[in-house]
């Protein structure tokens, strides 16, 4: 999945060591078995820790949020504490728990500077200029930086999402279930290092098994 550039160094006639550049390093993992203390929810009241069959997840519990962003953008935001990255890869499992039609979604937040400056992916069921796109919030209401036409095939089952950001090229890719072919991608270099998170615009989701790798 991750390309590597390796240099083989001969230490002696009997031993060689392979040094690999660009190898992703896991810098964050959370399966929520130890709670939710590693997350900052911008509206804590709409998130809860859930246990089903001995497994813990976090879940958005209400469509309306008391968090009112200063410009039009998602209302359900959970940011990883104490982590800022430029180039990274995040994977997680997500289950949509309510069918709300064309804009049924989940979101991935990244390069988050503050509540007026960040990117997010909106995995909406049916794409339009405000759904199913990679978005930017830049001191103005969210705007699409893609022209995606591929629907996101939501149902009531668990799905896997992956997002990759490479700051050196500006490449942003998001994958849905198929981890080899991007669901959508774009190049944009507006924001650099920032926080990373998960959530939804105004829908209900359940999340588990979050892993972040530094690239």
C-alpha positions, 0 to 999 in steps of 0.5 A: 500500500505504501511505496518505499525507497530503501538503501542497503548499507553494508556494515561488514562482509557478513551483515547488510542493513536495509534503511527505508525512507518514506516508511509510514509511522503509526502515530495514533491509534484508538479503538475506544476501548479506553474511552474518549479522552484522546478526542476533543468534541466541539459539541460533547453533548452529541457524542457518546461512547457505546458498547455493543457485544463487548466492543466500544465505539463512538457515536453521534447521537443527534442531528442538531448540534449546539456547536454553531460554526462561524461560517457554514461548515459541519456541526459534528466535529471530533478532533484528535488531541495533541496531534498536528501533521502535514503529510499523513494517512488516516484510516477508520471504520464507520457505520451510518446509523440513519438514512437521511437521503441524498446528503447522508454522510460522514466527514474527515477533517484535516489541516485544521487551523481553527474553526474558520480554516480547514479542509474536510471530505464530505462523503455524501450519498449523492454528489452535488456542489455541497455533497460528496466533495473535498471541501475547503473552509477558508474564512468563508462558507465551505466550498468544494475543491472537487467536481466529484460525480461518484455517489458514496454507496451508504447502507446500514453496514460498516465501511472503511475510509482512508484519507491521504494527504501529501503536503509536498505535492498538495495531493489529497486522496480519499478512499471508500472501501476500495483502498487502492482506487481513490473515491476522489482526489484533488491537489491543493496547497492552501493549508499545511500542518493542522489537526485531524478529525472525524464527524459529520455535517449533520448526520448520525454515524458510529466510528471505530478503529482509527489509525493515523500514520505519519508519511 
